[in-house]
């Protein structure tokens, strides 16, 4: 603000210096023009709002004018007195302290919002009771005011489960299935049927056919039950869409094992989101990057992708682990990274080998001879895997 006042003063001084070089006639003409402009502005602006720097300049220049000319300015002596009164008032004004109880601490407010977020069914009285159990006394009215200001709905409305919350709570016992189609190089359409386990994200590609029927879908369901074996009793729900290929014969295969079939509701696209996400993954990572020749070729390609998806591909829902493979322990030593190619290099899988171990073969398939002796021993490798003993060969072979 002080810099603005200094700028205005310097600007006016240079303006006065420039006036010395002008004639008296031009000055009088400019004064008449400025007076007329001022009269026009007064008719349009009722109460101008100058800044404090403008007020200081006008107050200083008003002292140079004759007394009878000062009444034509919008800055009158009454205005100057009011400005001075405002300065005195601001100087002797102290910060106001409102009556009542002190404000709630930010930590308590954050705790109230956290409890409301993590427990949608809790009302403000329940939250106040929980905080009292933690040794902090907060009135229910205060909790209600904080929740209302933060935009939280009442507890009955916040307690409504979304599909994402329901699926997460029931994930350990849910299966989901769906069909998806693939166009071959000859523009023939093939249909694939797959099932995913919500808890582990494990995928079962059950079959590929050009003519999917209700009987064919029911047979794939029976094959799935045989593959699951004793694990079939761990599942409680099967999510499927309302395709006409899912008939009563298909549902009976699952109900006989105690699995309840849940058709997707209309206008609920996220009800089968995990299955749809896998279909999107297989298209982006595989089917959109390869030309399918026939049904046999598609079945082979999907079998390779199923093995890659279940044994190697990382998943955010599993903390970057794979459905059938846990994360290894962190290694601080130097390592060598090997790569295995699937589908002629369309999919890459990487594995680590400790520095110093001998690696055989090419980048496609590698195996390492294990060192199990306690005393110092040589790590020299045989010329080929066939020269190893059968039990050692089974231990030594490893797919990178």
DAZIDA-V651666 format. One record per residue. N is the residue number from 1. RES is the residue in one letter. PHI is phi in degrees with one decimal (NA if undefined). BURIAL is I if it has 9 or more other C-alpha atoms within 8 Angstrom, else O. Layout:
BEGIN
N|RES|PHI|BURIAL / N|RES|PHI|BURIAL
END
This chain:
BEGIN
1|X|NA|O / 2|X|-63.0|O / 3|X|-65.0|O / 4|X|-65.6|O / 5|X|-62.9|I / 6|X|-62.2|O / 7|X|-63.3|O / 8|X|-65.7|I / 9|X|-63.6|I / 10|X|-61.6|O / 11|X|-63.6|O / 12|X|-68.8|O / 13|X|-61.6|O / 14|X|-65.6|O / 15|X|-65.9|O / 16|X|-66.2|O / 17|X|-62.6|O / 18|X|-68.2|O / 19|X|-70.8|O / 20|X|-65.0|O / 21|X|-87.5|O / 22|X|-98.2|O / 23|X|-79.2|O / 24|X|-68.1|O / 25|X|-66.1|O / 26|X|-64.6|O / 27|X|-66.6|I / 28|X|-64.3|O / 29|X|-63.6|O / 30|X|-66.2|O / 31|X|-63.4|O / 32|X|-63.1|O / 33|X|-64.9|O / 34|X|-66.0|O / 35|X|-63.7|O / 36|X|-65.9|O / 37|X|-60.5|O / 38|X|-64.4|O / 39|X|-63.8|O / 40|X|-63.9|O / 41|X|-66.6|O / 42|X|-65.7|O / 43|X|-71.4|O / 44|X|-99.8|O / 45|X|-108.5|O / 46|X|-76.2|O / 47|X|-137.1|O / 48|X|-66.9|O / 49|X|-124.0|O / 50|X|-74.1|O / 51|X|-78.4|O / 52|X|-68.4|O / 53|X|-67.7|I / 54|X|-62.4|I / 55|X|-63.5|I / 56|X|-64.8|I / 57|X|-64.4|I / 58|X|-65.7|I / 59|X|-65.5|I / 60|X|-70.6|O / 61|X|-74.1|O / 62|X|-64.2|O / 63|X|-68.5|O / 64|X|-85.4|O / 65|X|-87.5|O / 66|X|-62.0|O / 67|X|-63.5|O / 68|X|-72.6|O / 69|X|-87.6|O / 70|X|-71.0|I / 71|X|-73.6|O / 72|X|-85.3|O / 73|X|-86.9|O / 74|X|-76.8|O / 75|X|-96.7|I / 76|X|-95.6|I / 77|X|-56.5|O / 78|X|-64.2|O / 79|X|-65.1|O / 80|X|-61.5|I / 81|X|-65.5|O / 82|X|-67.7|O / 83|X|-62.4|O / 84|X|-65.9|O / 85|X|-62.9|O / 86|X|-65.3|O / 87|X|-64.6|O / 88|X|-64.5|O / 89|X|-62.9|O / 90|X|-69.4|O / 91|X|-69.1|O / 92|X|-101.8|O / 93|X|-94.5|O / 94|X|-104.4|O / 95|X|-57.7|O / 96|X|-81.1|O / 97|X|-118.4|O / 98|X|-67.8|O / 99|X|-71.4|O / 100|X|105.5|O / 101|X|-74.2|O / 102|X|-67.1|O / 103|X|-68.1|O / 104|X|-71.7|O / 105|X|-64.4|O / 106|X|-59.3|O / 107|X|-65.9|O / 108|X|-68.1|O / 109|X|-63.7|I / 110|X|-63.2|O / 111|X|-66.0|O / 112|X|-62.7|I / 113|X|-66.5|I / 114|X|-67.6|O / 115|X|-64.1|I / 116|X|-68.8|I / 117|X|-73.1|O / 118|X|-79.3|O / 119|X|-131.7|O / 120|X|-63.7|I / 121|X|-86.5|O / 122|X|-83.8|I / 123|X|-88.5|I / 124|X|-68.4|I / 125|X|-69.6|I / 126|X|-66.2|O / 127|X|-67.2|I / 128|X|-62.6|I / 129|X|-66.8|O / 130|X|-66.3|O / 131|X|-68.3|I / 132|X|-62.9|I / 133|X|-68.5|O / 134|X|-92.0|O / 135|X|91.9|O / 136|X|-121.2|O / 137|X|-101.6|O / 138|X|-133.4|I / 139|X|-71.4|O / 140|X|-60.0|I / 141|X|-63.9|O / 142|X|-66.6|O / 143|X|-61.8|I / 144|X|-62.7|I / 145|X|-65.1|O / 146|X|-66.7|I / 147|X|-66.8|I / 148|X|-67.2|I / 149|X|-66.2|O / 150|X|-80.3|O / 151|X|87.8|O / 152|X|-81.2|O / 153|X|-76.5|O / 154|X|-59.0|O / 155|X|-58.2|I / 156|X|-59.7|O / 157|X|-79.2|O / 158|X|-73.8|I / 159|X|-80.4|O / 160|X|-66.6|O / 161|X|-77.8|O / 162|X|-90.3|O / 163|X|-63.8|O / 164|X|-65.0|O / 165|X|-68.1|O / 166|X|-65.3|I / 167|X|-66.2|O / 168|X|-68.3|O / 169|X|-70.5|O / 170|X|-105.4|O / 171|X|-62.1|I / 172|X|-69.5|I / 173|X|-123.9|I / 174|X|-118.8|I / 175|X|-113.0|I / 176|X|-137.1|I / 177|X|-135.9|I / 178|X|-170.8|I / 179|X|-97.8|O / 180|X|-145.6|O / 181|X|-108.3|O / 182|X|-136.6|I / 183|X|-94.7|I / 184|X|-82.8|I / 185|X|-68.2|I / 186|X|-96.3|O / 187|X|67.1|O / 188|X|-83.4|O / 189|X|-99.4|I / 190|X|-113.9|I / 191|X|-115.0|I / 192|X|-115.5|I / 193|X|-121.7|I / 194|X|-137.5|I / 195|X|-131.6|I / 196|X|-124.5|I / 197|X|-91.5|I / 198|X|-63.4|I / 199|X|-67.5|O / 200|X|-102.3|O / 201|X|63.8|I / 202|X|-72.8|I / 203|X|-111.8|I / 204|X|-119.8|I / 205|X|-86.0|I / 206|X|-83.5|I / 207|X|-175.9|I / 208|X|-132.8|I / 209|X|-153.6|I / 210|X|-92.0|O / 211|X|-132.3|O / 212|X|-72.8|I / 213|X|-125.5|O / 214|X|-64.5|I / 215|X|-66.5|O / 216|X|-64.9|O / 217|X|-63.8|I / 218|X|-65.1|I / 219|X|-66.7|O / 220|X|-65.5|I / 221|X|-65.4|I / 222|X|-64.4|I / 223|X|-62.9|I / 224|X|-64.7|I / 225|X|-63.1|I / 226|X|-67.9|O / 227|X|-67.5|O / 228|X|-70.5|O / 229|X|62.6|O / 230|X|-69.4|O / 231|X|-73.4|O / 232|X|-61.8|I / 233|X|-72.1|O / 234|X|-81.2|O / 235|X|-104.0|I / 236|X|-118.1|I / 237|X|-132.7|I / 238|X|-127.6|I / 239|X|-97.9|I / 240|X|-142.6|I / 241|X|-86.8|O / 242|X|-100.0|O / 243|X|-64.5|O / 244|X|-70.7|O / 245|X|-77.5|O / 246|X|-92.6|I / 247|X|-96.9|O / 248|X|-62.6|O / 249|X|-61.0|I / 250|X|-66.9|I / 251|X|-66.7|I / 252|X|-64.8|O / 253|X|-62.1|I / 254|X|-85.8|I / 255|X|-64.9|I / 256|X|-65.4|O / 257|X|-97.1|O / 258|X|80.9|O / 259|X|-102.0|I / 260|X|-87.2|I / 261|X|-88.8|I / 262|X|-118.3|O / 263|X|-69.7|O / 264|X|-67.5|I / 265|X|-76.9|O / 266|X|-63.1|O / 267|X|57.2|O / 268|X|-130.6|O / 269|X|-66.9|O / 270|X|-87.3|O / 271|X|-67.7|I / 272|X|-118.9|I / 273|X|-68.1|O / 274|X|-66.4|I / 275|X|-66.9|I / 276|X|-64.8|I / 277|X|-65.2|O / 278|X|-66.6|O / 279|X|-60.3|I / 280|X|-64.1|O / 281|X|-65.8|I / 282|X|-68.2|I / 283|X|-73.2|I / 284|X|-67.8|I / 285|X|-88.1|O / 286|X|-134.6|I / 287|X|-68.0|I / 288|X|-77.9|O / 289|X|-119.9|O / 290|X|-148.2|O / 291|X|-97.5|O / 292|X|-90.5|I / 293|X|-86.3|I / 294|X|-152.7|O / 295|X|-65.0|I / 296|X|-63.2|O / 297|X|-64.1|I / 298|X|-64.7|I / 299|X|-64.0|I / 300|X|-66.4|O / 301|X|-64.1|I / 302|X|-67.8|I / 303|X|-64.1|I / 304|X|-64.3|I / 305|X|-68.2|I / 306|X|-61.4|I / 307|X|-63.6|I / 308|X|-64.3|I / 309|X|-67.3|I / 310|X|-83.0|I / 311|X|-102.5|I / 312|X|-132.9|I / 313|X|-65.7|I / 314|X|-81.1|O / 315|X|-134.3|I / 316|X|-65.1|O / 317|X|-66.2|O / 318|X|-106.3|I / 319|X|58.7|O / 320|X|71.4|I / 321|X|-85.1|I / 322|X|-106.7|I / 323|X|-55.9|I / 324|X|-116.0|O / 325|X|-146.9|I / 326|X|-84.2|O / 327|X|-72.4|O / 328|X|-74.3|O / 329|X|-69.3|O / 330|X|-61.5|O / 331|X|-117.9|O / 332|X|-89.9|O / 333|X|-75.5|O / 334|X|-65.7|O / 335|X|-129.5|O / 336|X|-114.0|O / 337|X|-104.4|O / 338|X|-112.5|I / 339|X|-127.8|I / 340|X|-118.2|I / 341|X|-98.1|I / 342|X|-114.4|I / 343|X|54.3|O / 344|X|59.5|O / 345|X|91.1|O / 346|X|-69.5|O / 347|X|-119.7|O / 348|X|-116.5|I / 349|X|-127.1|I / 350|X|-119.1|I / 351|X|-141.1|O / 352|X|-108.2|I / 353|X|-127.8|I / 354|X|-60.7|I / 355|X|-62.0|O / 356|X|108.3|O / 357|X|-73.9|I / 358|X|-86.2|I / 359|X|-113.0|O / 360|X|-112.1|O / 361|X|84.8|O / 362|X|-96.8|O / 363|X|-69.1|I / 364|X|-78.2|O / 365|X|-136.3|I / 366|X|-135.5|I / 367|X|-141.3|I / 368|X|-130.2|I / 369|X|-77.9|I / 370|X|-74.5|O / 371|X|-107.6|O / 372|X|-114.2|O / 373|X|-75.9|O / 374|X|-81.9|O / 375|X|-80.8|O / 376|X|-58.3|O / 377|X|-143.0|O / 378|X|-82.3|O / 379|X|-105.1|O / 380|X|-65.9|O / 381|X|-100.6|O / 382|X|-70.1|O / 383|X|-68.5|O / 384|X|-153.2|O / 385|X|-64.5|O / 386|X|-67.0|O / 387|X|-80.0|O / 388|X|-81.0|I / 389|X|-68.5|O / 390|X|-56.7|O / 391|X|-68.5|O / 392|X|-71.9|O / 393|X|-63.2|I / 394|X|-67.1|O / 395|X|-78.7|I / 396|X|-79.6|I / 397|X|-71.5|I / 398|X|-145.8|O / 399|X|-87.9|O / 400|X|-67.4|I
END
